Amino acid sequence: MSTGREIAATLAELVQIPSVNVLQAGPRSGPAGELALAEHIANRAEMLGASVSLDEVQPGQPNVYARFPGRTDEVVAVDVHLDTVGVEHMEGDPFDGRITEHRVYGRGAVDTKATLAILLNLLAEAKAGSGGLSPTLLLVGTISEEQGGLLGAVGFRDWLVKQGMVVDRLIVAEPTLCSPVHGHKGGVGIEVAVQGKAAHSSTPELGVNAISAAARIVSAIDAENQRLIAAGGTTAVGPGTVGVTKVAGGVAQNIVPPASSLYVGRRLAPGEKPDDVKRRLGELITAAAEPAEVELTPTLGVRAFYAPPDAPLIAELSELGDTTAITATYGSNALLYHHVAKQLVVFGPGSIDQAHQAVEWVAISELVKAADIYRQLLFSQ
């Protein structure tokens, strides 16, 4: 049976393979993207008896699908995103995979290579004869979760549709302290291009100030956010929220700005429909900008993930880990899997508080706890 130190060693090996999201790569990132890690996982999975395919979602960025046959017809998929956030702000060597008495350090240690390390060790246990898989396991490595529109999740979803396949249980790996997450918000994003009219700053009445229009939009969005919060949520996930997270504009100090741009991000509560939210936001933004004109470009539109806390898979994980089902403030690949999984949950070892930090780590005790849960969930003894 795998020990915490053995799982930690496997995790350290995975951390030492850089896989920084291509949109966050910098001088310290090493080879950008997930290719090296995807090929490593594919090779390990084949050695452990899986049938493996690499699905090139983007050039040089493949998803990994490794199928390990079980004793039953049930299919359990575990989706682990292969990419990590950037490392330019990290202390020390971001990929050293340092192991201390209680922790494993390095980018990706908690978000989310820990789950990969656990499953690879448990599958090695099974191959050695200490118990086989009960369901068929589909171990999935997806690209581009940290930035870029969840392209890996889109690729996996589309791959399942092409296979004519709906998995029985799908676990999305994220740091949840081994508590099953049964819901989190979805999202709508809109790029806003504001078109005004240039004029000399000494005669502003001859122009249409695009920055002033942007300011009115920001004010309207802030008021909408307060309205959403005051209305409250209908589930434990809470209400929707909205905010402006990028603003740009201006030509020179003595020119009435003819153009500006904004990004509006809206978090969706369970039950909210992306198209309805886009339409309302568009009307609000257009009215606030007048007399300036706006061009709206949606960049995201996914409904919230939500399952009842007493759904069978969630209840089973709660029982196995002696935990309580929770909701999350962050998003995950679960947003894309509503129609390709009969049951869906977000689950994994470690705390989200350690993710994306200048020093990232996961507790070895969390690796052990999650391994025990997965052993009981997937493997017969």
Secondary structure as UniProt FT lines:
FT   HELIX           4..15
FT   HELIX           22..24
FT   TURN            27..28
FT   HELIX           35..47
FT   TURN            48..49
FT   STRAND          51..58
FT   TURN            59..60
FT   STRAND          61..68
FT   STRAND          75..81
FT   TURN            88..89
FT   TURN            94..95
FT   STRAND          103..105
FT   TURN            107..112
FT   HELIX           113..127
FT   TURN            128..129
FT   STRAND          136..142
FT   HELIX           151..163
FT   STRAND          167..173
FT   TURN            177..178
FT   STRAND          181..184
FT   STRAND          186..195
FT   STRAND          199..200
FT   TURN            201..202
FT   HELIX           204..206
FT   HELIX           210..231
FT   TURN            236..237
FT   STRAND          241..249
FT   TURN            253..254
FT   STRAND          255..256
FT   STRAND          259..268
FT   TURN            270..271
FT   HELIX           274..289
FT   TURN            290..291
FT   STRAND          293..302
FT   STRAND          305..306
FT   TURN            309..310
FT   HELIX           312..321
FT   STRAND          326..327
FT   HELIX           333..336
FT   TURN            338..340
FT   STRAND          341..347
FT   HELIX           352..354
FT   TURN            355..356
FT   STRAND          361..363
FT   HELIX           364..378
//
